[in-house]
Amino acid sequence: MDQRKRGAGHGVSVGLLGRQSECALLDQMIAAVRMGESRVLVVHGAPGVGKSALLEYAENSATGMRVLRAVGVESEMELAFATLHQLCAPLLDRLESLPAPQRDALETVFGMRGGTPPERFLVGLAVLSLLSDASEAGPLLCVVDDAQWMDRSSAQVLGFVARRLLAESVALVFGSRRRDQDLLGLPELEVTGLKAADAHALLSSATNVRIDQDIRDRFVAETRGNPLALLELPRELAVTRVAGGSGLLDAGKLPSRIEQSFLARIEGLPEQTRLLLLAAAAEPVGDPSLVWRAAERLGVTPATVLASGTDGLLEFDVRVIFRHPLVRSAVYRSAKERDRRAVHLALAEVTDAQVDPDRRAWHLASATAAPDETVAAELERSAGRAQARGGLAAAAAFLQRSVALTIDTSRRAERALTAAGTSLRAGDIEAARQFADIADRDAQSEFQRVRALLVRGHITFAAGFNNEAPLMLLTAAQRLEPFDLDLARETYLIAWASASYGAANRDSLLAISRAIRKLPSPEGNPRPLDLVLEGNALLITDGRSAALPTLRRAVAALTNAPLQDVLKWSWAGGGLTALIWEDRIMAEWPVRVIEELRTTGALSELPIYLHGLGIPKVLSGDFAAGAAVVAQAEAVADATGVPMTQHTQLLLTAMQGKETEASAVIAATVEEAGASGQLNGVASAHWAAAVLYNGLARHGLALPAAQATTRSANALVSQWALPELVEAAARVGDATAARGALEGLADAAEPCDTDWAQGILARCRALLSDDATADDLYREAIERLGRTILRPELARAHLLYGEWLRRDRQRAEARAHLRTAYEMFLSIGMEAFAERARRELLATGETVRKRKNGASTSDELTAQEEQIALLVRDGLSNPEIGARLFLSPRTVEWHLRKIFDKLGISSRKQLGDALSRGEYQ
């Protein structure tokens, strides 16, 4: 344990005085970990309150356990994964045990190999697996002190890991001055000042003069029992001022007063000693050799400094150790600017450019007062290395400093563009805006100005789908055409998608589509991007019939192209398979993409493709698989911190007919998606409401929900809502609305000769047809939909046909179709539609008992246990399941044991039969 925070030399140590309850909590934590459980704790409190003493107690209590330790360093906050590397370095010999993508990710971020920058979440999963693997050999205690100074990449990864530890025999303990964003929601222990009696005892140990009781009480009260303040501040005050009670402090300014106390001691030291302290404060690694070599360049001689000593503020051991981090900050902040620059220059000169080029570059930047192209270029190279390791926040910081040191205006604009884009990818939208403004201001060419506009468009899009982003991106695409036609085409597609997903009306979508139609034809054979772009534009400008040939070519090209060629933009074309009513391709395409994303570790791309997988699962009636996709999407959203509209959950709860649950999800989505400008989410919520209320036979409520959906700019969601609108309007007797919806559906489905399109169209036409043709149309709908994977649509065709037959007094045949519909709805899990079919059966005179679909499996298993059970049933191993659900293999095994107990089985082989007895058959 570092000595820099101990109160040694004051008679009574800061130590554990008055910390019995905190120590008991740590003892319980260690005991639980020894028993095979995981524990996480964030120990937080003001500087000097004794957090590090508690962390040291935990380490000393962990006898027989392996202890891993890391310390956040303020001056290393810009170096990606610095704290994480400290913590994991002793375990790197275990990397071979990790799955290849995870191993590659850690080796890349730690600079052990080159390669594509890994996703932060893959790094987190790799660390989780590494700790889990190490805990197989014995319990682990991982301690991260000064967590408030972790670099952002490390903080995000360790926060991710902390939330997923469950059954790994691992304790992860943070010591921090504050509860930082990445650690929010974790179990915490707030360390406050000592109780009065303990504080008085500590104060007595720090003063050699008798102090009146009322003065002692006031000193204890105003320091709020802060141990470091009680030990340190009496040294700052004259004996008479302490005894007389003068010079006491505002508790709100306590950290700065403690720092001032250290500063007073620093100012009393010789100049060479102060320079040595400054070199140590500016050097983040704590390497004694490096500090001494830098100090010697500044004229500091070891013999002189060692002779006079450092007043206990600094120790040289295996590492350079400050008495407390406040000493480091006091030294650095109180130094003259020229001395700080001189120290950083000396440190840069003694830092090996081959071994540690990024830290050397940062020292050079800190040593530079005026613009310097050499240093700016070095920072730019450091940014490239950081980005290659996946450290986007660090890369952004290097680039931002590089911009500040660049004197050439055009070059500054280029670097500002890169800084803006990197800052946006790192999630710092405000910094991205700032540097986009700098790029626009300093732009020396039209191409630079256009790229600045493009970055602004992406920033606006990232801030929420809204009315501004599509037109900004459209303008950028148009102005890009003379300079980079390929980039212009990509920008047009993103503009089109942003308008489709978020625009309040269709005007911007139409303007973008018209602009796309004016593009010159691509040279040679059209690429998937060219076909998707042209097909989307034709759909809006000329309609489905004109667009269909191009859309079909686009789907074929997109689904057969190497994924690396289309992954950057394919999310904008993911709905094409449904637009041309190809149910099987719609279900198969996202599976391929998701597997590739998992293989390559591009986890941040998963949510939109999980949505693309979940909707077909639900539409095909596989509700268990749909629920598993919802849970995976939630896990990804939790891991990434980026919430997305749960389109699959909306449709799933609506089709299940669970009114209370579905209504809550729908209302929350309308509110949240509407507030953030994600109007596609609002449209999906209205569609779900239309499905729900049609199932409940409350068609008067289904009608306005479906109408609201069909007004959406998103062609796909509005297409899916049209059958709901036809049914609702027909049932409430609104012939005008029903006919209008049928015309819209005919425009969308008639050109597509697929069983899905023609089956839905026939079913809806039957609703509005006279007796002579309705029978044939219902039979056609049942025949065609029976050839699709869409079991719910087929069941609804049987239901509508049975309802029509009953009203036509053909009771015997009506019973057959209603019974088929009822049994199908029950087996799928569509409770509201099943009840609607049951009531119709009763009306035919048949006796039908009300049955609940499925068995008790879903009541016995939790949502996460259901996911794991289904994945095991599908043949996945524990590591594969862990990678999908962001869990360690050991946690998966822990869940699996509980699943076996609940289902009364003892092996994975029995799981399929156990699930088939429930609602998963």
N, C-alpha and C positions, 0 to 999 in steps of 0.2 A: 504493500500500500504506500502511495506517495506520502512523504512527510510534509509536504508543502502546506497542509491544512491543519496540522496538529498544533496543539497549544503547549508543546513541551517547553520546559524551562520556566513555567509560571507557577510551579508548586502543585497546582491541581490541573490536570489535563482537561481540555475541552471535552475530549473523550465521550464517555457514555453517561456522564453525570445527569441523573434525572430522566434517563431514557429507558426505564424498565419496560414500559408497555410497548414501545417501539421495538425493543430487542425481542420481546415475547412474540410479536408478530413475525419478525424475521425468523425466529426459531421454528414457528409453525410452518412457514414457507419452506424452509430447508427440510423439515420432516416430511412434508407432503411430496417434495421432489424425490426424496429417498424412497418413497413408496410408489414411485412410478408416475406421479402426476406432474403437470406443468404449472408454473406460477409466473406471473408477471407483476411487477410493482414499479410505480414511478414515485420515487422519494423526492419531494420538492419542498422548497422553502427558501427564505432569503439567504444571501451570502453570509457565511459565518455562523449559520444556525446549527451546524453539526451534521449535515447530510453525509459527508464523506466518512465521518466516524462511524455512522451506521452502516455504510457500505463496507467499511473495513471489518466491522463486527460480523457481517454476513459472510465475508470471505474467511475469517478466522473460524467461524462456526461450521463451515463446509468441509470438515475433515473427511478425508476419503473421497471427496468429490473433485472433479477437475474444474479449475477456475479459469475462465477467460476474461480478460480485462481490456478495456479501451477507455480513453479519455478524450473528450472533445477539446479542440484547441481553437481559440478564436481566430487566429491568423491562418488556420487551415480550412476555414469554412468554404472557401472557393475551390478547394481541391476535391474533386469527385471521389466518393467512396473511401476517403482517408480514414475515417473512424471505423468503418466496416472492415477495412483491411487490417487495422490493429486487432480487432476482435477475432477475426477468422484466421489470421496468419498461422497460429499453432495447429490449425486443422487442415491446412492445404495439402498435406500428404494423403488426405482421404478423398480428394477430388475424383479419383478414378472410380469410386463407388457410386457416383452420381450418374443419372441418365445423361446421355451425351449433350443434349441442348442445355441442360443446367450446368454441366461441367464447363462447356464452352463459354457460357455467359459469365461465370465467375472468373475464369482465366482471362477473359477479355477485359472485364472491368478492373481487374487487378494488374493489368499490363503484362500478363504472362504470355499472351498471344495476340495476334492481330485478328481482325475479322469484322463482321457486321456489328454495329452497336446493338447490344441486346436490350430488350424491353426491361424496364425497371422491375416489372412484376415477375418476369422470369428470373431475374437476379434474386428477388425475394423468395421465390419458390426454391431456388437453389440453396440459399442460406438455410431455409427451413429444413430442407432435406439433409444438408450437411450437419446441422445441429442434431437432428433426429438420428442420423447415422452414428455420430459421435456418442450420443447418449446410450446407444446399445452397449457400449463398453463400460458404462457407469454414469451416474448422474452428473449433470453439468450445472455450474453456476456462471452466468454471463453478467458482467458488471460493466455498465457504461456510465462513467462519471462526467460531470460537466456536459450533460447531454444538450444543454441549451446552445452549445457551440459545435454540435455535430454539423458536418456539411449536409446540405439538403438531401443529396442522394442517399447517404447513409441513414438519415433520419426517416426517410420514406420507406426504405427497405426494412429497417428494424421495426418501425411501426407496423408494417405489413406482417412481419414474422410474429411480433408480439400478439397480434390479434388471432393468430392461427395455431398457437401452441395449445395443446390439450392433453396429450398422453405421451409426452416424449421424455419425461424425467429431466426437464430443463427448467431452470429458473432464469429469468431475464429481468435484471434490476437496473433501473435508470436513476441517476442522481441529477437533478436539474433545478435551476433557480426558478423556473416557471413551467407551467403546463403548456408546452408547445403544441401547435396544430397537429403535427404528425403523431403525437402521443395522447391526444385527447380521447377520453372514453376508456382508457386503460385503468385497471385498479391503481389506486394512489394512496400515498401516505404523506400528509402534510406535516412537516416538521416546523414547529413554532418555538418560541423562546422558552427558556427554562422556567419552572415554577419559582416562586419567590424565594423559598428557602435555599434551593440549589443555586439560584442566581446570586444570592447574598454570599454563599460559601465561595463561589468562584470569584466574586468581586474582592473578597477579603484576601484571596490568594494573589491578586494582582496589584494590591496596594500595600505600601509599607507604613501607612499612617492611619491613625485612628480617625474615623469619620463618624459624625453624628448620625444617629439612626434615621432621622427624617431625610438627611441628605442621601444616605445609602438607599432608602426607599425610592427617592426621586430618581436616582441614577438607574436603579433596576427597572423602574417603570418606564423611563424614557428610552432605555435601550431595548425595552420589551423582552428582557431576558436573553438577548442575543449573546451567545457565549463569546464569539470573537470580539464583539464590541466591549463586553465586560473585561476582557483580557487586554485589549489593545488600546482603547481610548484613554484609560488612566495614564498611559505612558505619554500621551499627547499633552495632557494638562499639567500645569504646575501643581505641586502638592497643596498649596494654599487654595487654588481654585477648586481642586477636588474636594478638599475638606470644607470649603465654604459653599460648595454647590453651584459655583458659577461655571460658565462654559459648557453647560449641558445642551442637549441637542433635541431637534425636532425628529421624532421617530421616523417620519416619512423620508428624511434625508439620511437615514442611518448608513446605507451602503457608501454613499459619497463621503460621509464623515469618517468611516473606517478607512476608506481609500486615502483620505487626507491625512489620517494618522500615519499610514505607511509612508505617505509622501514626505511628511516631516522627518521621518527617519532617513529616507532616501537623500533628502537635501543636506543632511549632516555628513554624508559620506564623501570621501575624496573624489575628484573628477574622474580618475581612471576607473574607480570602482563603479561609479554611475554609468560610465560607458560600457563596462562589462555587463551590468544589469540590463542596459538597453539592448545590447547585442543578444542577450539571453531572452529578453522579452520579444524581440522581433523574429527570433528563430523558433519555429513551431515544433520542430522534431524533438528538441531537448538533447541534441547530440553535443556532449562536452567538447569533443575535438573540433567540431565545426565552430562552436562559439568561441573557443580560444583562438583559433586561426583567424577568425574575423576580427576579434578584439586586438590581436597583434598587428593587423593591418591598420588599426586605428591608433596604434602607438601604446597600447595597454600592455604592460609587462606583468606576467603572472606573479613574479616575486613580490612586486609592489602591492598588488591587490590582495594577495593571500596574507601578506604581513598585516595589513590594516583590517581585513575581514569584511563581511557584508552585513553585520549586525543581525545575523540570523535570517535575513530576507531571502537568501539564495544558497543552495547547497549543490555541490558537484559530486555526483555519485555515478552510477551507471548512466543516469540521466541527469540533466540539469533540472533542479526542482525548486520552484518558488514556494515560499511559505504558504501562500494563498493566491488564487487567481487575481484577487484585488491588488496584490503587489505588482503582478505583471502589468495590469492595466494602469496602475498609478505610475509605474516607470515609463511606460510607452507614451501615455497621454501628456505627461508633464514635460517630456523632453522637447528641446527646441527642434523646429522643423528641419534645420540643416543637419542636426545630429541624427535625426531619424533617417534622413536620406543617406547620410554617410554610412550608417550602420547597415542599411539595406544593400547599399552598393558593395560593402565589404562582404556581406553574406553571399551576395550574388557571385562575387569573384571567387569565393572558396567552395561554392556548390558545384558539384560535377555536372557539367552540361550534358553528358551522356547518360548518367545514372538518374538524374533528377532535373530534367530540363524545365518542367513546368514550375516547380518551386523557384528555380533560378529566374525564370521569366517574371514571376510575380515579385520577387525581390527587386529586379531591375525596374519594373514598373513603379514600385513604391519609392525607388531612389530617384525617379525622374520627375522633375518639376515642370519642364516644358515639353512640348511635342517632340517626339523622337521616333523617326521612322524605323530605326533598327529595333527598338524595343517594341514598337507597335507590331512589327512583322513577327517578332518572336512570340508575342501574345497570341497573334492569329494562328501561328503553328500550334501553340499550346491548346487553343480552342479546338483545333482539328483533332489533336490527340485525345482531349477530354470527350469529344463527341464520339470518337471511335470506341471509347470505353462505355458509352451510354450515359455519360455525365452531362446531360443537357444544361442543367443549372450552372455547372462549372464552366462549360463552354460559353454560355451566355455571358457570364461574368468576365471571362478573358476577352471576349469580343467587345463588350461595352467599354472596358478599360483601353482596349486597342483603339477604339474610335476616338477616345479622349486624347490619345497621344499622336494621332495622325494629323499632319499639317497640310498635306495635299488635299484639296477640296474634293476632287473626283474620287480619289482613293477612300477618303473618309465616307463619302456617300455609299460606295460599294460595301465598306465594312459595316456601316450603319444598317444597310439592307440585310446583310447576313446576321447582324446582331438582333435585328427586329424579328427575323424569321426564327432564329434559334430561341429567343426569349419567348416567342409565342408557343413553340413546341415544348418549352420547359414549363409552360403554364403561367408565365408572368405577362399578363395582357397589358398592364400599364407600362411596363418597360418596353414591350413591343411597340406600343403606340408612340412612346417617346422617341425611339430610334427610327421608326418609320417617318416621323416628322423631321428628324435630322437628315435622313436620306433625301426626303423631298426638298428640304431647304438647300442642301448642298449639291443636289443633282446637277450635273454638267451636260447631260444629254437627255433627249426625250426617252430613250430606253430606260435610263435610271429613274426618271420621273414615273414612267408607266409601271415599273416594278415596285416602286414605292406605293403606288395606288393599289397594285395587286396585293401587297402585304396588308395594306389597310382593309381591303376587302376580306381577306382571310381572317383578320382580327375581328372584324364586325361579324363574320359568319361564326367564328368560335365563341363570340360573346352571346350567341343565341340566334336561332333562325328568325329572321325578321324582314321587314320590308326594305331595309337599307342595303343589306348584303347583296341580294341578287343584282340590283342595278349597278352597284359599285363594281362587282365582278364582271358584269356585262361591259361596262365602260373600259375596264382594264383589258378584257379579251379583245375588244375592237382595236384598242390602241397598240396591243401587242402584235397584231397581225403582220405589220411590216418588218418586225424584228425577229420574231420566233413563232412561226405558224403552229408548230407542235404544242408549244406552251399555250398559245392562244386557244387551240382546240380543247386542251385539258381545262382551261379556265372557263370556256363556254359551257362545258359539261357540268362543272361544279356550280356555275351560275344557274344552270337549268335545274339542277337537283335542289339547290337552296331555295329557288322559287317554288318548286313543286312541294317541298317539305314544309316551307314556312310562310309563304306569301299569303296575305289576307285576301287577295283577289287574284284573278288570272291575268291581269294586264301585264305584269312584269314577265310572266311565263311566256305569254304570246310575243312580247317584244324580243325576248331572248331567242325564242324559236325562229322568229323571222330573221334575226341577225345570223343565226346558224345557217339558214337556208341560203344566205348570200355568200357563204364561204366558197372559195375555189375548190374544185374537186381534188381530192388527194392524188398524188402521182402514184402510178402503179396500182397494185391490188390494195383495196381499202383495208386498214387495220381494224381490229375490234373496236377501238376508240372511235374511229371514223363512222363505223356502222351504227354504234350505239347513239352517237351524237346525231346523225342524220335521222335515224328512226324516231328518236324522242322528238325532234323538231317537227317531223312530218306528222306525228300523232297530234300535235297541237294545231298546226297550220292547216293540214289537209284532211285530218280524220283517220280513223282506224283502217279503212279499206286501203287508202293510199300508203299508209305507213307499214301495213302488215308484211309485205315481202321483205322490206329492209329490216324490220324488227325480227323476223325469223332468221335472216342471215346474221343479224347481230347476236342473237341468242346462240346460234351454232358457233360463231367465232369466239364469243366470250367463254362459253363452257368448254371449248376445246383448246383454248390458248394456254401456254405456260402461265401459271399463276403469277410468277414474278413480273410478267409483262403487263398485267392488268390490275394487280392488287392495289396500286396507288389510287385508282379511281373507280374500281369495279363496284364499290358500294353504291355509286350513283346509277348503276345499271342493273342492280340486283332484282328489281321488280319486273324486268322484261318478261321473264318466263310466265308470270301470272297474267301480264297484259295480253299475251297471246294464248292464254288459257291452256298451258301445257302443265298439267298437274304433276306428272312424274318428274319432269325436268326441274320443276319448281322445288320438289322435295329432295332431289339428288344433288343439285348444284351446291347448296350451302354446306352439305356434308363434306364434299371435296375441299372446299375452301377452308372450313374449320379444321380439318385434319392437317392441312398444310400450315395453317397459322399455329397450330399447337406444335407441329414438328419444328418450325423455324423459331418459335418463341415470340411471335408477333402478337402478344396477348392483348394489347390495347385495341387491336382491330376487331377483337372477338364480338363485342356486344351487338354491333349491327348485323353481323352474320348469324349470331345466335337467334336474333329476331327473325332473320330470313329462314332459319331452320324451324323455329318454334311454331310459326304460323302454319306451315304445311302439316306439322305434326298434329296440331289441333284440328285443322280442317279435315284431316284424314281420320279423325276420331281416336287418335292415340293420345288420350289425355294424360296418362302417366308420363309418357315421353315429353309431352308439352310442359308438364309441371317440372320435370327434371331440367328442361332447358331454361325455364323461368328461374329456377334456383341457381343454375350456372351463371345466368346473366346477372343475377343479384350478387353472386360472389365476385364476378368480374367488376361490376360497378363499385362494390365495396372496396375491392383491391385498388382500383384505379382512382377512386374518389370522384368519378365522373358519372352522375346519375343520367339514366336514359329513360324515355317513356317505355313502359313495359307493355308493348303492343300484344305480345303473346299472353301475358297475364290478363289483360283486358278481355281478349277474345275467349280465353279459357274459362274464366269465371262467368262470362255471359252465356256461353254454350252449356256450361254445367247447370245454369239456371239457379244459382245460389244468389237470391235477390239481395240479401243484406250485404254479403261480401262483395258482389259485383257492383252494387250501387256505390259502395264506399270507394272502390278502386276507380270507378268512372268519375265520380265527383272530384276525387283528389287529382286525377289526371287533368281534368278540364281546368281546375284551378292552377295547378303547378305548371302544366305545359302552356297554358294561356299566358301566365305571368312571364314566362321566359321566352315567349314568341315562337314556341314549337307548335305551330298550328296543325301540323300533321298529327301530333299527339292528340290534340283536341278532336280532330276529325275521326281518329281511331276510337276515341272514347264514345263519340256519338254513334259510330257504327256498332260498337259493342252494346250500347244501350238499345239500339234497334233490334239486334239479335235477342237480347235478354227479354224485351217486352213482347216480341213476337212469340217467343217460347212460352211466356206467361199468359198468352192470349189477351194481352192488354194492348191491342193494336192502336188505340188512340194515343198512347204514349210512344209507341214504336214509330209512328208516322213522322212527327216533327224531328225525332232523332235522326231518322234516315234522310229526311230532307236536308238537315244541317250538314250531313256527311257529303251528300252529292254536290253541295256547293263548294267543296274543297278543291283547291288547285291540283291536288294529288290525284292523278288519273286512276291509280290502282285502288286506293281506298274508296273513291267515289264509285268506281266500277263494282266493288264488292257490296256496296250499300244499295245498289239499284234493285236487286231481288228482294231485299227487305222492304224497300219502299213500295214495290209492286204489291207484295203480300199485305202489308199494313193498310195501304190505300184501298185495296180491293175489299178487305174485311170491314173497313169503316164506311164503305160505300162512296168514297171519293173517286169517281170514275176519271175525272180530269187528271188528278195526280197520278192515278194508276196508269193511264194511257201514256202520259208524258214520261213516266219512269220506264215503261216498257219500250217506248221509242228509243230512249237513251241506251237501254240494255241491248236492244237490237243493233244499234250502231256499234256497240262494243263487241258483241258476241257473234253476230251473223256472218261477218267476214272470216271468222275462225272456225274451220271445220274440225273441231275437236269434240270429243264426247262431253267434256266439261262444259264448254261453251254452249253446245247445242242442247245438252240436257237441261241446264239452267234456263235457257231461253224457252224451251218447250214447256217446262213446268210453270214459268211465269205467264206464258201465253195462255196456258190452260186455265189459269185463274180468271182470265178476262174473256174467255171464249164461251160460245153458246154450247148447248148440250151436244150438238152434232159433231163438233170437233174436239171438245174438251177431253173426251174419253181417249181418243187417239193420241192427243198431246201428252196426257199423263202417262200413257203406256210408253210413248217414245222417251219421255224424261226418265222413267224407271229403267228402261233398257240401256240408255246411254250412260246414265250416272252409275249403273251397275258395272260398267266397264272402267270406271275411274277408281282412284284410291280414296275418294271422298265419301266415306260411309255416312256422315251426318247429312250430306245433301241428298243421298239416296233415301235415307230414313224420312227426311222431310217430304220427299216426293211421294212416298207411300202414305204419309200422314195426310197430305193435301188431297191425294186421290181418294183415300178412305173417307175423308170429310165430304168430298164431293159426291161419292157414291151413296153415303148415308142420306144426304139431302135429296139425292135422286131416288131414294127408297130402294136401293139395291143393297139390302142389309147383309146378305150372306157374303157377297164379294167385299163389301165395305169392311166387315169383320176381319177378313183375311188380310187386307192391307193394313188396317189399324193394328191388328195383332203383330204383324211384321214390324211396323213402325215402333210399337211399344217395346217389343223385345230388343230391337236394335238400339233404341234410345237408352234402355236400361243397361245394356251391355257396354255402351259407349260411356255412359255416365251423364247423360243430358236429362237432368231431373225434371226441369220445367216442361220440356217437350214431351217427356214420358208421361207426365201428369195430364198434359193436354190430350195425348193419345188415349190414356185411360178413361178420361171423361167421355171421349167420343165413343169408345167401346161400350161404356155403360149405357150410352144413349141408344146403342143398337140392341140393347136388351141382354148383352152378355155380362156375366158376373166376372169381375176382375178384382182380385185382391191388390191392395196398394203395397207394392214391394219397394224396398230400398235397393238401389243398384249396388252390385259388388258385395264383398264380404267385409270382414273387420280389419283387414290388413292395414288399410290406411289409417284406421283409428289407433292401431297399436304402434305403428312406426311414426317417428317424427319426419318432417319434410326432408331433412338431410339424410336420415336413414333410408327413406324411400329412394332418394337419388342413388345412394351407394348400392342398395340392393339391386336396383335396375341395372346399374353399370356392371356389377358382378355377374348378374344374369346374362349380360351381353358379352361376357368373356374377358373383361378388362382386369388387369392385375392391380394390386394395391398401389404401386407407384404410378400407374397410368390414371387410376381414379384420383389419386392425390394431385396429379398435375392438372386435371380438369377442374377440381373443386378447390384448389389452393389449400390443400391439406398435406401433412406429412404422411408417408406410408404407415407410420406407426399409429397415427390418429385414425386412419382408415381402418386398420385392423381392430382398434378399440371399438369403433362403431360397429364393425362387423360382428364382433362377439355379442354386442347387445342385440343386434338384429337376429342372430341365431337363437338367443335366449327367448326373445319375444315370439318367434315363429315356431319354437320347439324343434329346431333342427340342429345338426352338428357339423354340416359340411357345405361347401359352396355348391356341390352337385345337387343338393336337395333344394337349393334356393328357387330354381325355376318352377318346380312343382308347388312349392309353398306359395309363390306369388301367383301362380295360375289359379289357385283356390280363392284368391282375392279378386281385386278389381283390375288385374293386369293381364287377364287372359285374352 
